[in-house]
Amino acid sequence: MKNWFWDGTYIDHKEPQAICELCGQSGLRYHFPIINSVDDSVKYIGSECILKFDVSAKAKDGRLLNRNEIRDKINNTRNEISKQNKVNHVLTVLRKLVAEEDDLKEMFKNFISYYMDNGYFTPKQLATLQWKLSTHKVDHNKSHFALSIKKNIYKDQLREMERWKINKLMPYMSNSQKEWCNKEIE
């Protein structure tokens, strides 16, 4: 596709409803606009078609990228999208809790700030969240609620917890975190 390039942007339609204007693939949530360098017209396509149809891509500095760089840019963009979707999910769930819990609004707002600053929760925070999410039957994807046990203080929080609470946190943990808990905590 000579004269067409992708500038690295994408559009999130929030629902899988879009159609690729090159291949006709339906059910796309994201469009990746490509621009015609001759007449500035725009086509909205799926990310796979950027490589499939050999669409050029530009770096931020305007330099044309090679095929491997384009693949990397697409993968990085997909990773950014995935990461942002996880953050949005967590924030949506936490806002539901804030609406449900008058007495704990400030604490949950602090959890939101902590999560936004750090990208994860402490074991104590997540134990409280798990309890309240369960109490209010708030549907959520546990894998999006990142837990950190890298710092000794976080490991100590787990060591001080009763085993039943740790077991409730297991679905939120990575495999290595589960292994650590099973090895280090009685």
N, C-alpha and C positions, 0 to 999 in steps of 0.2 A: 504494500500500500504506500506507494511513493507519494510524497507530499503530505502525509498524515503523521501526526506525532501525538503522544500522550504526555501531558505536562506534569503528571504525578498526582493529580487530584482525583477525587471520587465523590459520588453522590450517594447518600444513604436514603433509600426510600422507606425505611423502617419495616417494610413488609416485603416478602419475595413476590413482587408483582411486575417487575420491569422486564423488558424484552431487549435482547441484544440486537442492535441495528445492522450488524454484519452477518451473523449466523442464524438469527431468529430464535436463539435459546430463550425460553421463557422462565419465569420464576426466579428472576434475579433480584436480590435485595440491593445490590450495589451496581451502579453504572460508573464506568471509567470513561470520561469524555475524551475523545480524540479530535484534534483540530487540523483542518486543512490549511497548510501554510500558504496556499495560493489565494484562496478566497475566504479564509477564516470561518468556513462552515464547520459545524460540529456534528459528530455522530456519538451516540451513547452506546457503549459496548460493555461486554463482560470482560473480566481481567484475563481470562484464558485466550481471548481473541487478540489481545495485544501481541502475544507471541505467535499464535497460530497464523495470523495474517501479516506478521513481520512489521508491525507498526513501530515506528521510531519513538524514542523517548528522550527527553532532555533532562539534564541535571539542573539543579537550582542555578548554577552559573551559566546555563544556556548551552553547554556542551552536549553533543549527541552521545548517548550511551551505547555501548556494544550490547550484544544479545545477553551475555552473562550478567552485565550490570542491570539490564532491564528486568531479567528474571529476579535478581536480588531486590530491585526496587519494588516489584510486584509483591514478592514475599514479605518484605518489610512493611508494605502498606497493609497487606492482609493481617500481619501480626499486630499492627497498630489498631486496626479495626477490631480485632478480637479482644485486645486488651481494653479498649474503650468500651466495648459492649459489656465486658465483665464489670468494669467500674460502674457503668450505668445501672446494671442489674443490682449490684450491691447497694448503691445509693437509693434506688427505688424501693428496695426492701426495707432499708433503714428508715426511710421517710414514712413508710407504712407503720413502723413501730413507733416513731415519734408521734404519729396521729393517734395511736392506740393507747399510749402510756403517758398520761398527764404527769404522774409523779416522777417519771424517769426521763422526761423530755430533754433536760439539760445534759444528763449523762449520755443519752444517745446522740445528741448534737456534738458532744465532745468526741464520741466514737467516730462520727462522720469526719470531723476535723482530723483526728488522728489517722484515720484510713486515708484521707486525701493527701496528707503530708507524707505518709510512710508506705502506703500500698498494701498494708497488712494489718492484722489485729494481734494483740497479745493473747495468750491463753486465757487470762481472766476476762478480758473483754469478750472473747468469742464464747466462753462458757455462759456469760450473761446473755449474750445475743441468742445463743442456741436455746437457752431456757425460755426466753420471751418469744422467740419465733415459734417454738413448739407450743407454748401456752396459747398464743393467738392464732395458731395454725396458718402461719404465713408461708405460702409456697415460695421456695427459693432453691437456687442451684448451689449446693454446698461447695462444689469445687471452685466457685467464684470467690468464696470468702477465705482469702489467704491468711494463713496462720504463720507466725514466725516463732521459731525456737532457737534462732541463731545465737542470741545473747544468753549469757548464763542466767540473768534475771528471769527470762522467759522459761528457761528450763526449770528453774527453781519454782516458778508458779505452777508448772505441771507436777513437779515432785510433791508440792504441798496440797494438791487436789486429791479428793477422794477418787478412787478408781472408777466408780460409776460415772463421775463427771468426765473423766478422761475418755471413757468408752463412748460417751455422747459426742465428744469432739472428734473421734476417729474418722467419721465420714468427711470431715473438713480437712483432714491431714493428707500430706503427700505420703507415698510409700516409705520414703526414708524417715519421715517424722514418725510414722507408725512403728517402724522397726526400732527407732531410738526409744520410743515409749515402752515398747514391749521388752526391750533389753535393759533399760535403765530404771524403770519404775516397777515396783512390786505389785 
